[in-house]
Amino acid sequence: MAHIVNDEMVKLKRGGPLHNVSTRHAALQGGTTTLMDCLVGLRYLADSRNLVQGQAILEYEQAFARLIGVRHAYSFAHGRVGLYGLLRALGVGPGDEVLLHVPTNIVVPNAIRYTGAQPVYIDCHLGTYNMDLEQAKRYITPRTKVIVLQHTFGVPADLNAVLALAHEYRLEVIEDCVHALGATYAGRPVGSSGRAAFFSSEHTKTISTTMGGMVVTDDPDVARRMEAFQGSCAWPSASLVARYVLKLVLLHALTQPHVHHYWRVLYDLIGQRHPLPRPTDDVEVRGERPANYERRLSNAQAALGLRQLRRLDRNVAHRRAIAEIYREKLSAAGFDVPRPPATAEPAFVRYPVWVEDRTATLRRASQYAKLGTWFTSVLEEAVTPECGDYVIGSCPRAEAAAEHLVNLPTHPLVTPEHAAAIVAAIMVPS
């Protein structure tokens, strides 16, 4: 792989304009919330009458549906719960097969397995880390019912090709948009092309309600079933909602670039011993189903999500601008960077880069940012991929990606100077 010594690298080594970037350390996530969001969250804590239930839920759902360009949206505690409800709404059950690609998170095949259906894993293309449709076609059987189509890292999959394949074999398409809020394909928002779609607002995603998910659909039958499913889900406890809101406030403070470098050291030392809610239950990482799986989104979280939806255009525009810095400089240096479909406009929740030595790359960039490692496994967060019924060796490109990918931050707190410093650190030979 070629390496180019560019102006940014020279400035970095000489202590020029990039020299002080390390004093403002970019977190991997952040920037989607504001101080006013935090104050609104604290107001809900101070007057808890509308903490769990309230009007903000409906307003958030209606705004989300308008944003995607569909008629119906339903909120849940997690995106995975929405996927599970969608699969049930489409009649998926024991004996059925659902195609999905790797790399992905263990919670996606878990939702399939909880219905009694079998996940069928498809390898990815290394240009987009999205589904290899030629392989998918070979894996279709009479038992195949649904394609779960992930837009990985916010890079839209080739929806025209997927929908044509689904039409040919009479399959349903569920768009997995957890990384891709704000992305478009052929001028349409992702999430508006399949039978239905689901999104995530977990704190590492494009907007944050600490945890949360949304299902969208234009299909009245699916909408009717999703409404019934949502109504059957339990409300979160007030104490859990309070912890979600407090976590959002704390993460807002601690992901500010001038303090992040210091608190990150402490956070890593604490490890899993902190009291904040975790994204994935210990049961789920083993492929098992937690007792409190089917839950709704709270009113306070919906209010915070609604505020961030109103700023989504600026959020996504910033991510695209930072991603363009990464693309231009890294591609010129010979690095493999994403190659979206020509009609797609990505909304990079993170920017994936293939590196030969991930450990060395993470170390070199550490003084400017903690880079992400989505995905270190074909089934991220799983104790082992076998927990999700994955067969080692069946998707070799995804397994190779799990050894070589790093993810660069794109959120609104990442400045062009941060981006240039991160690129320069990555491009220094090991």
C-alpha positions in Angstrom: 0.0 0.0 0.0 1.4 3.4 -1.0 2.0 6.1 1.5 2.2 9.8 0.6 3.9 12.3 2.8 1.5 15.2 2.4 1.4 18.7 3.9 -0.7 17.6 6.9 2.0 15.1 7.9 4.7 17.7 7.6 2.8 20.1 9.7 2.1 17.5 12.3 5.8 16.5 12.6 6.9 20.2 12.8 4.4 21.2 15.4 2.5 23.4 12.9 -1.3 24.1 12.9 -2.1 20.5 13.7 0.3 20.3 16.7 -2.4 21.4 19.2 -5.1 19.0 17.9 -4.0 16.4 20.5 -5.1 18.8 23.3 -8.7 18.5 21.8 -9.2 14.8 21.6 -12.0 13.7 19.3 -14.3 11.1 20.8 -15.6 8.3 18.6 -19.2 9.4 19.1 -20.8 12.7 20.2 -21.8 16.0 18.9 -25.4 15.1 18.2 -26.7 16.5 21.5 -26.5 20.1 22.7 -26.5 21.7 26.1 -30.1 22.6 25.6 -30.9 19.0 24.9 -29.3 18.1 28.3 -31.3 20.8 30.0 -34.5 19.5 28.5 -33.6 16.0 29.7 -32.9 17.3 33.2 -36.3 19.1 33.2 -38.0 15.7 32.6 -36.1 14.3 35.5 -37.1 17.2 37.7 -40.8 16.8 36.9 -41.2 13.1 36.2 -45.0 13.1 35.4 -44.2 12.9 31.6 -40.9 11.0 31.9 -42.2 7.6 30.7 -45.5 8.4 28.8 -46.6 11.5 27.0 -47.3 13.4 23.8 -43.7 13.6 22.6 -43.7 10.0 21.5 -46.4 10.6 18.9 -44.8 13.8 17.8 -41.4 12.0 17.4 -43.0 9.2 15.4 -44.9 11.5 13.1 -41.7 13.6 12.5 -39.7 10.5 11.8 -42.3 9.2 9.3 -42.3 12.6 7.5 -38.5 12.6 7.3 -38.4 9.2 5.7 -41.3 9.9 3.4 -43.7 7.2 4.7 -47.0 7.3 6.5 -46.3 5.2 9.6 -43.5 5.1 12.3 -43.4 3.2 15.6 -40.9 3.7 18.4 -39.3 1.0 20.6 -36.7 0.7 23.3 -34.2 -0.7 20.7 -34.0 -1.0 16.9 -33.7 -4.8 17.4 -37.1 -4.9 19.1 -38.6 -3.2 16.0 -36.9 -5.7 13.7 -38.4 -8.6 15.8 -41.8 -7.0 15.6 -41.5 -6.5 11.8 -40.5 -10.1 11.3 -43.6 -11.2 13.2 -45.7 -8.8 11.3 -44.5 -10.4 8.1 -45.4 -13.8 9.3 -41.8 -15.1 9.8 -41.6 -18.0 12.1 -40.3 -21.6 12.7 -39.0 -23.2 9.5 -38.5 -19.9 7.7 -35.1 -18.5 6.6 -34.0 -14.9 6.6 -31.0 -13.6 4.6 -28.7 -11.1 6.2 -25.2 -10.2 5.6 -22.1 -10.0 7.8 -20.5 -8.1 9.4 -23.4 -7.1 11.6 -24.2 -7.1 15.3 -25.4 -10.2 17.2 -28.7 -8.5 18.1 -29.8 -8.7 14.4 -29.6 -12.5 14.0 -30.9 -12.8 17.6 -34.2 -11.0 16.5 -34.5 -13.5 13.7 -33.8 -16.5 15.9 -36.2 -15.3 18.5 -39.0 -15.8 16.0 -38.0 -19.4 15.5 -36.6 -18.7 12.0 -33.0 -19.4 10.8 -30.6 -16.6 9.9 -28.7 -17.3 6.6 -25.5 -15.4 6.5 -24.3 -13.7 3.2 -20.8 -12.3 2.7 -20.1 -8.7 2.0 -18.5 -6.7 -0.8 -15.3 -5.0 0.4 -16.1 -1.8 -1.5 -19.2 -1.1 0.6 -19.3 -3.8 3.3 -22.9 -4.4 2.1 -24.5 -7.6 0.9 -23.0 -9.6 -1.9 -26.2 -10.1 -4.0 -24.7 -12.7 -6.3 -24.1 -14.9 -3.3 -27.5 -14.0 -1.8 -29.2 -15.3 -4.9 -27.4 -18.7 -4.6 -28.6 -19.0 -1.0 -32.3 -18.5 -1.7 -34.4 -21.6 -1.0 -38.2 -22.3 -0.9 -38.0 -21.5 2.9 -36.4 -18.0 2.3 -38.9 -15.3 3.3 -37.1 -12.0 4.0 -34.0 -10.2 3.1 -32.7 -7.9 5.9 -30.6 -5.3 4.0 -28.1 -3.5 6.1 -26.7 -0.1 4.9 -23.4 -0.6 6.6 -21.7 2.5 8.1 -24.4 4.6 6.4 -23.4 3.6 2.8 -26.6 2.7 1.0 -26.8 -0.8 -0.5 -27.8 -1.2 -4.2 -31.5 -1.0 -3.6 -32.6 -1.3 -7.2 -30.7 -4.6 -7.5 -32.0 -5.9 -4.1 -35.6 -5.0 -4.9 -35.4 -6.7 -8.3 -34.0 -9.8 -6.7 -36.7 -9.8 -4.0 -39.4 -9.4 -6.7 -38.0 -12.3 -8.7 -38.2 -14.6 -5.8 -41.2 -13.1 -4.0 -39.2 -12.1 -0.9 -39.8 -9.2 1.5 -37.1 -6.6 2.1 -36.6 -5.0 5.5 -34.0 -2.2 5.3 -31.6 -2.2 8.3 -30.9 1.6 8.6 -29.4 1.7 12.0 -26.2 3.3 10.6 -27.9 5.2 7.8 -30.3 7.9 9.1 -30.1 10.7 6.5 -28.7 8.7 3.7 -30.4 8.6 0.3 -30.6 6.3 -2.7 -31.7 7.7 -6.1 -32.9 10.8 -4.3 -35.1 8.9 -1.8 -34.3 8.5 1.9 -33.1 5.0 2.9 -35.9 3.2 4.7 -38.6 4.2 2.2 -38.0 1.5 -0.5 -38.6 -1.9 1.1 -41.7 -3.2 2.8 -40.5 -1.6 6.0 -37.3 -0.5 7.7 -35.9 0.0 11.2 -33.5 2.6 12.6 -31.5 3.0 15.8 -30.9 6.0 18.1 -28.5 4.3 20.4 -25.8 6.7 21.5 -23.2 5.7 18.9 -25.6 6.4 16.0 -26.4 9.5 14.0 -28.8 10.8 16.6 -28.9 9.7 20.3 -31.7 8.9 22.7 -29.1 6.8 24.6 -31.1 3.8 23.5 -34.0 3.6 21.1 -35.3 2.4 17.8 -37.9 3.2 15.1 -39.8 1.1 12.6 -41.2 2.9 9.4 -43.5 1.5 6.8 -45.9 2.7 4.1 -47.8 -0.6 4.1 -51.2 -0.4 6.0 -51.2 -4.1 6.9 -47.7 -4.0 8.3 -48.6 -0.7 10.1 -51.7 -2.3 11.7 -49.7 -5.3 13.0 -46.8 -3.0 14.2 -49.2 -0.8 16.1 -50.6 -3.9 17.8 -47.1 -5.2 18.6 -46.1 -1.8 20.0 -49.2 -1.8 22.2 -48.2 -5.2 23.6 -44.7 -4.0 24.6 -44.0 -3.0 28.2 -43.2 0.5 29.2 -39.7 1.1 30.7 -39.5 1.8 34.4 -39.1 5.4 35.5 -35.7 4.5 37.0 -34.4 3.0 33.8 -35.5 6.1 31.8 -33.8 8.3 34.4 -30.6 6.4 33.9 -30.9 6.8 30.1 -31.3 10.5 30.4 -28.5 10.9 32.9 -26.2 8.9 30.5 -27.1 11.2 27.7 -26.2 14.2 29.8 -23.0 12.6 31.0 -21.9 11.5 27.5 -22.6 15.0 26.2 -20.2 16.5 28.8 -17.5 13.8 28.5 -17.3 13.7 24.7 -16.3 17.3 24.5 -12.9 17.4 22.8 -11.2 19.4 25.5 -12.0 16.8 28.2 -12.4 13.6 26.3 -8.8 12.5 26.3 -8.6 12.6 30.1 -12.0 10.9 31.0 -11.4 8.2 28.3 -8.5 6.9 30.3 -10.6 6.7 33.4 -13.5 5.1 31.5 -11.2 2.4 30.1 -9.9 1.7 33.6 -13.4 1.3 35.0 -14.3 -1.1 32.2 -17.7 -2.8 32.6 -18.1 -1.8 36.3 -19.9 1.5 35.7 -23.6 1.8 36.6 -24.8 3.2 33.3 -27.2 1.2 31.1 -25.3 -0.9 28.5 -26.4 -1.3 24.9 -26.5 -5.1 24.9 -27.6 -7.4 27.6 -25.2 -10.1 28.8 -27.8 -12.7 27.8 -28.0 -11.3 24.2 -24.3 -11.5 23.6 -24.6 -15.3 24.2 -27.4 -15.5 21.6 -30.1 -16.0 24.3 -33.3 -13.9 24.8 -33.5 -11.5 27.7 -36.7 -11.6 29.8 -37.5 -7.9 29.3 -36.9 -7.8 25.5 -40.1 -6.3 24.2 -40.1 -2.7 25.5 -41.3 0.7 24.3 -39.4 4.0 24.0 -40.0 6.6 26.8 -41.5 10.0 26.4 -38.4 11.8 27.6 -36.2 10.0 25.1 -38.7 10.7 22.3 -38.5 14.4 23.2 -34.7 14.3 22.9 -34.9 12.5 19.6 -37.3 14.9 18.2 -35.0 17.9 19.0 -32.2 16.1 17.1 -34.3 15.3 14.1 -34.8 19.0 13.6 -31.0 19.4 13.3 -30.4 16.3 11.2 -29.6 18.1 7.9 -26.7 19.9 9.6 -25.6 16.8 11.3 -25.4 14.7 8.1 -23.9 17.5 6.1 -21.0 17.7 8.6 -20.5 14.0 8.5 -20.3 14.0 4.7 -17.8 16.9 4.8 -15.5 15.1 7.2 -15.9 11.8 5.3 -14.8 13.7 2.1 -11.6 14.8 3.8 -10.9 11.2 4.8 -11.8 9.9 1.3 -9.7 12.4 -0.6 -6.6 12.0 1.4 -6.7 8.3 2.1 -7.6 7.3 -1.4 -4.8 9.4 -2.8 -2.5 7.4 -0.5 -3.7 4.1 -1.8 -5.9 3.1 1.1 -9.1 1.2 0.4 -12.1 3.4 1.2 -15.8 3.0 0.6 -17.2 3.0 -2.9 -20.9 3.8 -2.7 -23.3 3.2 -5.6 -23.4 6.1 -8.0 -26.9 7.0 -7.1 -26.3 6.9 -3.3 -25.6 9.7 -0.9 -24.1 8.1 2.3 -24.6 9.5 5.7 -21.5 8.1 7.4 -22.1 7.3 11.0 -18.5 6.3 11.0 -16.0 6.2 8.1 -14.5 2.7 7.6 -10.9 2.2 6.4 -9.1 -1.0 5.7 -5.6 -1.0 7.3 -3.0 -3.7 7.3 -2.0 -3.4 11.0 -5.0 -2.4 13.1 -3.2 -2.4 16.4 -0.5 -0.1 15.1 -3.0 2.2 13.5 -5.1 2.5 16.6 -1.9 3.4 18.6 -0.7 6.0 16.2 -4.1 7.8 16.1 -4.7 7.6 19.8 -3.4 11.0 20.6 -6.0 12.6 18.3 -8.9 10.2 18.6 -10.0 6.8 19.8 -10.8 5.1 16.5 -13.6 2.6 16.3 -13.3 -1.1 15.7 -16.8 -1.9 14.3 -16.4 -4.8 13.4 -13.9 -7.0 15.3 -16.1 -10.0 14.6 -18.6 -10.9 11.9 -21.2 -10.8 14.7 -20.1 -7.8 16.8 -20.5 -8.1 20.6 -21.2 -11.9 20.4 -19.3 -14.1 22.8 -18.5 -16.1 19.7 -20.0 -16.0 16.2 -21.4 -19.5 16.8 -23.8 -18.0 19.4 -25.7 -16.6 16.4 -25.5 -19.9 14.4 -22.7 -18.5 12.3 -20.3 -21.1 10.7 -16.7 -19.9 10.8 -15.2 -19.8 7.3 -18.5 -19.3 5.5 -18.1 -15.6 4.8 -14.3 -15.0 4.3 -14.5 -11.4 3.2 -16.4 -10.4 6.2 -14.0 -12.3 8.5 -11.1 -10.5 6.8 -12.8 -7.2 7.3 -13.2 -8.0 11.0 -9.4 -8.2 11.2 -8.6 -5.1 9.2 -11.3 -2.4 9.6 -10.9 0.8 11.7 -13.7 3.4 11.8 -13.0 7.1 11.8 -15.3 9.6 13.7 -17.5 11.8 11.6 -19.8 13.4 14.2 -20.3 17.2 14.5 -17.5 17.7 17.1 -14.9 16.4 14.7 -13.2 19.4 13.1 -11.4 19.4 9.7 -8.2 19.7 11.8 -9.0 16.6 13.7 -9.7 14.8 10.4 -6.4 15.9 8.9 -4.5 14.8 12.1 -6.1 11.4 12.1 -5.3 10.9 8.5 -1.7 11.9 9.0 -1.4 9.5 11.9 -2.8 6.7 9.8 -0.6 7.4 6.9 2.7 7.3 8.9 4.4 4.0 8.0 4.5 1.5 10.9 
